[in-house]
Amino acid sequence: MIKAIGLSLLVLSAPAFASMEMAQKNACMGCHAVATKVLGPSYQEVAKKYAGKSAEELAKSIKAGGSGKWGPVPMPAQAALSDADAKTLAAWILS
């Protein structure tokens, strides 16, 4: 039973690890961190700002990039990121 509980916890936490790996693979962590501001806002700050919004809306913002939402430093467009990966990252950030 203990093994079953441990395995289920591992499976349930897998998307969080996969999304962190996706953020690292796509160089997101060069400008963002989970809890602290780097060049861009922390993911916790983004989650607060986008609270109540859909992952699709945040995914569009990730892919389009932009400036002025968080100050003078622009976020480059992430056009090479697939729609599915952008949505996965957005859902992870919002969680």
Beta strands, then each sheet from edge to edge (+ up, - down):
end
